[in-house]
Amino acid sequence: MSVLQQIIDRRLSGKNKSIGNRERFLRRYREQIGEAVKRAVSGRGIRDLEQGEDVILPRHDVSEPVFGHGDGGNREYVHPGNREYIKGDRIERPQSGGGGSGGSQAADSGEGEDDFVFRLTKEEFMRVFFEDLALPHLVRTQLAEVPEWKSHRAGFVTDGMPSNLHVVRSMRGALSRRIALGGEPRRELRALEELLLKLKRNPRALEDELIIREIKETELKIEEMKKGAKRIPFLDPIDLRYRNRVRIPVPSAKAVMFCLMDVSGSMDEARKDMSKRFFMLLYLFLTRHYDKIELVFIRHHTQATEVTEDEFFHTTETGGTVVSSALKLMHEIVRARYPSNEWNIYGAQASDGDNWHQDSGQCRKILDDQLLPLVRYYAYVQVADAEQNLWEEYAQLAESHKNFAMRKVSDAQDIYPVFRDLFKKEGAPT
C-alpha cells in the first residue's frame, strides 16, 4: 500500500506572514503584479533596478466573494454603543452612497476602502521582472573543463543514507534470509512433532518407562528448536538495501554574450542612459538565470575597445562614429577565445544609428558574412526614432536571418517591453 506524504512549510517570513500564503497570493494575482512591476521599471534609475517594490493593486481586483443576508425579513441585531434606539424602534434604511463601506458613488458621509498595497521583496521583484525570458536557441555543447554532473540510478547497495532506504527490497531480502535459515530446522521440527504425536498415541505411553522417557526428550528437543527459531531476527542489517546513484558528466551549455555600445558624440546623455538601461537589464537577466555564462563588454566611437563592466557603464569618453570597429573586434575575440562549436554565442548592440555613411554597408557585410553564421542570436536596439543609414542596412539582414532582430527605443519606458520582446522564451505568448 502506497503512502502519500505531504510536506507543509510552516516557516514564517517578515511580520509573521506565512510563506505559503504569500506564494499563493503571488500566483493568484500574477497578472496584476506583473503589470505593476512593468510600471515601476519605467520610472527607475539604473542603480535602482534590483530593488523591491510597493505594488498597489486596485481594491476590486483583490475583493473576495462573501455571503450576506438579502433584503427583507425580520431580524434582530445587537449594535454596540447604541444610545438612541430601543427594541421595537424602526430605523430608516441608509440612502445609497451614504453609509456602509466602499460605496462607488460620491457622498458627504460614510467610509471607503483604499487600494491594496503589497510589498514585493527584492527576490520576488526580480523573479516577476524576468519571468518568461530566456536566451533564444540555447543548445548543449561539448563537455566543459569543469563538466556538469547528472545523477542516475545504478541499482542497490548495502550501505547508504536512511533517506535512500528501499523498504520493499530490504523486506524481500529479510524474507529470503529467514526462509533459508529456518528451512532445515522447520523440517526437523515437523518430524519431531509427528514423532511426539505418534508416541502419545501409543497404548503403552502411560505405562512403559522407555516411551515416557522418549516423550520427555522429544518435548525438550521441540522446545529448544522453537527457541532457536525465535532467535532468527525478523530484520537484520545485512538485509538492508539502499538506492544507489552515480554521477556522470553531461554536456554543458556554455554561453557568451557580447555587449556592444555606441559612445560617439551623437549619443547624448539621454540616449546613453537608455542604452545603459537596456544593458543593465540584460546584465541582471543573464547573471541571475545562467551559472555558466561570460559577458564581453565593448565600447566604441571611431575605435572599439574591450572594457570591464565598471568601465562599460561609467566611462564618459566620446568621439566620432565607426560602428564596424566594434563588429570587427567582436569577431576577433570570438575567433581567439570562443569557438562556435563549443560556445553559444550571443550579441547585443545599442546605438542611435548615426554612422559614417560609407561604414554602414561594411557593418552589414561583417554581420552577414562573419558574425551571424557564428551566433545563436543577435539583437540590435536603436535608441532614436529617426531611421539612419545603419538601420536601413540592418533591415536587409532582418529579412534573411532568423537569428537577427532589431527594435527601436525612443523613451525610457519603452526599454522594458522591447527587452522582453527580444528575449522572450520560444513559444511564449507575445
C-alpha positions in Angstrom: 0.0 0.0 0.0 1.5 3.3 -1.1 1.6 6.2 1.4 1.1 9.7 0.3 3.4 12.2 2.0 2.9 15.9 2.1 5.4 18.5 3.3 4.0 21.7 4.7 6.4 24.6 5.0 5.4 26.5 8.2 8.4 28.8 8.3 7.4 32.4 8.9 8.6 35.4 6.8 8.6 39.0 8.0 5.9 40.2 10.3 4.7 36.6 11.0 3.2 36.1 7.5 3.2 32.6 6.2 5.4 31.9 3.2 2.8 29.5 1.8 0.1 32.2 1.9 2.4 34.7 0.3 3.3 32.3 -2.5 -0.4 31.6 -3.1 -1.1 35.3 -3.3 1.7 35.9 -5.8 0.3 33.1 -8.0 -3.3 34.3 -7.7 -2.6 37.9 -8.7 0.3 37.1 -11.0 -1.1 39.3 -13.9 -1.8 42.3 -11.8 1.6 42.1 -10.0 3.3 41.7 -13.4 1.6 44.9 -14.7 2.6 46.8 -11.6 6.2 45.7 -11.9 6.3 46.9 -15.5 5.0 50.3 -14.5 7.6 50.5 -11.7 10.5 49.7 -14.0 9.9 52.6 -16.4 10.5 55.2 -13.7 13.6 53.7 -12.1 17.2 54.6 -12.4 19.9 52.2 -13.5 21.2 51.7 -9.9 17.7 51.1 -8.6 16.6 48.3 -10.9 17.5 45.5 -8.5 15.3 46.6 -5.5 11.9 45.6 -4.0 8.8 47.5 -4.8 5.4 48.5 -3.2 2.8 47.1 -5.6 -0.6 48.8 -5.5 -3.5 46.5 -6.5 -7.0 48.0 -7.1 -9.4 47.0 -4.4 -11.8 45.4 -6.9 -9.0 43.1 -8.1 -8.5 41.6 -4.6 -12.1 41.6 -3.4 -13.4 38.2 -2.2 -16.9 36.8 -2.7 -18.9 36.9 0.5 -22.2 35.6 1.7 -24.7 38.1 3.1 -28.4 38.4 4.1 -30.8 39.6 1.4 -33.2 42.4 1.9 -36.5 41.8 3.8 -37.4 39.7 6.7 -37.4 40.4 10.4 -34.0 40.2 12.1 -32.7 41.3 15.4 -29.3 43.0 15.7 -27.1 44.0 18.6 -25.3 47.3 17.8 -22.5 48.1 20.3 -22.6 51.7 21.6 -26.3 52.3 20.7 -27.7 55.1 22.9 -30.6 56.3 20.7 -32.8 53.3 20.0 -34.6 50.6 22.0 -36.2 47.4 20.9 -39.1 47.9 18.7 -38.0 51.2 17.2 -38.0 51.4 13.3 -34.8 52.7 11.7 -34.8 54.1 8.1 -32.6 52.3 5.6 -29.5 54.3 4.7 -29.6 56.1 1.3 -27.4 54.7 -1.5 -23.8 56.0 -1.1 -24.4 57.3 2.4 -23.3 54.8 5.0 -21.7 51.5 4.5 -18.3 50.6 3.4 -16.8 51.3 0.0 -19.8 52.7 -1.9 -18.9 53.6 -5.5 -21.0 56.8 -5.5 -19.8 60.1 -4.1 -21.3 61.1 -0.7 -20.6 63.6 2.1 -20.5 60.8 4.7 -19.7 57.1 5.0 -16.4 55.2 4.7 -14.4 53.6 1.9 -11.5 51.3 1.3 -8.1 52.1 0.0 -6.4 50.2 -2.7 -4.4 47.2 -1.5 -0.6 47.9 -1.1 1.6 44.8 -1.3 5.4 44.9 -0.7 7.5 42.7 -3.1 10.9 41.7 -1.8 14.0 42.1 -4.0 13.9 38.4 -5.0 10.2 38.5 -5.7 10.5 41.6 -7.8 13.4 40.3 -9.9 11.6 36.9 -10.4 8.5 38.7 -11.8 10.7 41.1 -13.7 12.4 38.4 -15.7 9.6 35.9 -15.9 9.2 34.1 -19.2 12.6 35.2 -20.6 15.4 33.0 -21.9 18.3 33.1 -24.3 17.0 32.1 -27.8 18.3 28.9 -29.4 20.5 27.9 -26.5 21.8 24.3 -27.1 24.0 21.9 -25.2 27.6 21.8 -26.3 30.6 19.6 -25.6 31.9 18.8 -22.1 33.3 21.9 -20.4 36.6 22.0 -18.5 34.6 21.6 -15.3 31.7 19.5 -16.6 28.2 19.5 -15.2 27.1 16.3 -13.5 23.9 14.4 -13.6 22.7 11.8 -11.1 21.5 8.4 -12.4 20.1 5.3 -10.7 22.6 2.4 -10.5 20.9 -0.5 -8.7 21.2 -1.1 -4.9 23.9 -1.1 -2.3 24.2 -2.4 1.3 25.3 1.0 2.7 23.7 4.4 2.4 21.7 7.2 3.9 18.4 6.3 5.7 16.6 8.5 3.2 17.7 6.2 0.4 16.5 3.0 2.1 14.4 0.9 -0.3 11.8 -0.8 2.1 10.4 -3.3 -0.3 13.8 -4.6 -1.4 15.0 -4.8 2.2 11.9 -6.7 3.3 12.3 -9.1 0.4 15.9 -9.8 1.4 14.9 -10.4 5.0 12.2 -12.8 4.0 14.6 -14.8 1.8 17.1 -15.0 4.7 14.5 -16.2 7.2 13.4 -18.9 4.7 16.9 -20.0 4.1 18.0 -20.1 7.7 14.8 -21.7 9.0 14.1 -24.3 6.3 16.0 -27.3 7.7 15.1 -26.6 11.4 11.4 -26.4 10.5 11.6 -29.8 8.7 13.3 -31.3 11.8 10.7 -29.6 14.0 7.8 -31.1 12.0 9.4 -34.6 12.1 9.8 -34.3 15.9 6.1 -33.1 16.3 5.0 -36.1 14.3 7.1 -38.4 16.4 5.7 -36.9 19.6 2.2 -37.4 18.4 2.9 -41.0 17.5 4.4 -41.7 20.9 1.5 -40.2 22.7 -1.0 -42.3 20.7 0.8 -45.5 21.8 -1.4 -47.5 24.1 1.5 -48.1 26.5 2.5 -44.4 26.6 1.4 -44.1 30.2 2.9 -47.4 31.4 6.2 -48.0 29.6 9.1 -46.1 31.1 11.1 -46.1 27.9 8.2 -44.5 26.0 7.7 -41.9 28.8 11.4 -41.0 28.8 11.4 -40.7 24.9 8.3 -38.4 25.1 10.0 -36.1 27.5 13.2 -36.0 25.5 11.3 -35.2 22.3 9.3 -32.4 24.0 12.6 -30.9 25.2 14.1 -31.0 21.7 10.9 -29.4 20.3 11.1 -26.6 22.9 14.8 -25.9 22.1 14.2 -25.8 18.3 11.3 -23.4 18.8 13.5 -21.1 20.9 16.2 -21.3 18.2 13.7 -20.3 15.5 12.7 -17.2 17.5 16.4 -16.2 17.6 16.4 -15.6 13.8 15.9 -11.9 13.6 13.0 -10.5 11.6 15.2 -7.8 10.0 19.0 -8.0 10.0 21.4 -5.2 9.0 22.6 -7.4 6.1 19.0 -7.3 4.7 19.0 -3.5 4.2 19.3 -2.3 0.6 19.8 1.4 -0.4 19.1 3.1 -3.7 22.4 3.8 -5.4 23.0 6.8 -7.7 26.1 7.6 -9.7 27.2 10.9 -11.2 28.0 11.1 -14.9 29.3 14.1 -16.8 26.8 15.7 -19.2 27.3 18.4 -21.9 27.3 21.9 -20.6 25.5 24.8 -22.1 28.4 27.3 -22.3 27.3 30.8 -23.5 28.9 34.2 -24.0 27.1 37.5 -24.5 28.8 40.4 -26.4 27.5 43.8 -25.3 28.3 46.5 -27.9 27.5 50.1 -27.0 27.9 53.3 -29.1 29.5 56.1 -27.1 30.2 58.5 -30.0 29.4 62.2 -30.0 25.9 61.8 -31.5 24.9 59.8 -28.4 23.7 62.4 -26.0 23.2 61.7 -22.3 19.5 60.6 -22.8 20.5 58.1 -25.5 23.4 56.8 -23.5 21.1 56.4 -20.4 18.6 54.4 -22.5 21.5 52.2 -23.8 22.8 51.6 -20.3 19.3 50.8 -19.0 19.0 48.2 -21.7 22.3 46.6 -21.0 21.7 46.7 -17.3 18.5 44.7 -17.8 20.5 42.3 -19.9 23.3 42.0 -17.4 20.9 41.3 -14.5 18.9 38.8 -16.5 21.9 36.8 -17.6 23.8 36.8 -14.2 20.6 35.7 -12.3 19.5 33.0 -14.7 22.7 31.4 -16.0 25.6 30.0 -14.0 27.9 29.3 -16.9 27.8 32.5 -19.0 30.5 35.0 -19.8 30.0 38.6 -20.8 32.2 40.7 -23.0 31.8 44.5 -22.9 32.8 46.5 -26.0 32.5 50.3 -26.2 33.2 52.1 -29.5 33.3 55.5 -31.2 35.8 55.6 -34.1 37.7 52.8 -32.4 36.4 49.9 -30.3 37.8 48.7 -27.0 37.1 45.7 -24.8 36.4 47.1 -21.3 35.5 46.0 -17.8 31.9 46.0 -16.5 32.6 49.2 -14.5 34.1 51.0 -17.4 31.3 49.9 -19.7 28.6 51.6 -17.6 30.5 54.6 -16.2 33.3 55.7 -18.5 32.5 59.0 -20.2 34.8 59.1 -23.2 33.4 60.0 -26.6 34.4 60.7 -30.3 33.3 60.1 -33.9 31.4 57.0 -35.1 32.7 53.9 -36.9 30.4 51.1 -35.9 32.3 48.4 -37.9 35.2 48.7 -35.4 33.1 47.1 -32.7 31.9 44.3 -35.0 35.5 43.6 -36.1 36.7 43.4 -32.5 33.8 41.1 -31.6 34.8 38.7 -34.5 38.4 38.7 -33.4 37.5 37.9 -29.8 35.2 35.0 -31.0 37.9 33.5 -33.1 40.5 33.8 -30.4 38.5 32.7 -27.3 35.1 31.3 -28.1 35.0 28.6 -30.8 31.4 28.4 -32.1 31.4 24.6 -31.9 31.9 24.8 -28.1 30.1 28.0 -27.2 26.6 29.5 -27.6 27.5 33.0 -28.9 25.1 36.0 -28.5 25.4 39.6 -29.3 23.5 42.8 -28.3 24.2 46.2 -29.8 22.8 49.6 -28.9 23.3 52.7 -31.0 21.5 55.8 -32.3 22.1 54.5 -35.8 24.2 57.6 -36.8 27.2 56.2 -38.5 29.8 57.3 -41.1 27.9 56.7 -44.3 30.5 54.5 -46.0 30.8 52.3 -42.9 27.2 51.2 -42.6 27.5 48.9 -45.7 30.6 47.4 -44.2 28.7 46.7 -40.9 26.1 44.8 -42.8 28.7 42.8 -44.7 30.6 41.9 -41.5 27.4 40.7 -39.8 26.2 38.8 -42.9 29.5 37.1 -43.7 31.3 36.7 -40.4 29.1 37.1 -37.3 25.6 35.9 -38.0 26.8 32.4 -39.1 28.5 32.0 -35.8 26.0 33.5 -33.3 22.8 31.9 -31.9 21.1 35.3 -31.7 22.0 39.0 -32.4 19.8 41.9 -31.2 20.2 45.5 -32.3 18.4 48.3 -30.4 18.3 51.8 -31.9 17.8 54.4 -29.2 16.4 57.0 -31.6 13.3 57.4 -33.7 14.9 58.5 -37.0 15.9 55.7 -39.3 19.6 56.4 -40.0 21.6 54.6 -42.7 22.7 51.9 -40.2 19.0 51.0 -39.7 18.4 50.7 -43.4 21.4 48.4 -43.9 20.4 46.2 -40.9 16.8 46.0 -42.2 18.1 43.9 -45.1 19.6 41.4 -42.6 16.4 41.0 -40.7 14.6 39.8 -43.8 17.1 36.9 -44.5 18.3 35.9 -41.0 16.0 34.5 -38.3 18.7 34.9 -35.6 18.8 38.7 -36.1 16.3 41.0 -34.5 16.1 44.8 -34.4 13.9 47.2 -32.4 13.6 51.0 -31.7 13.5 52.6 -28.3 12.7 56.3 -28.1 11.8 56.6 -24.4 13.0 55.0 -21.2 9.6 53.5 -20.5 9.8 51.5 -23.8 13.0 49.7 -22.8 11.4 47.0 -20.7 8.8 46.0 -23.3 11.4 45.9 -26.1 13.8 43.9 -23.9 11.0 41.3 -23.1 10.1 41.1 -26.8 13.8 40.4 -27.8 14.4 37.8 -25.1 11.0 36.1 -24.6 11.1 32.3 -24.4 10.5 30.5 -27.6 6.8 29.7 -27.9 5.8 32.1 -25.2 2.8 34.4 -25.9 3.7 37.9 -27.0 
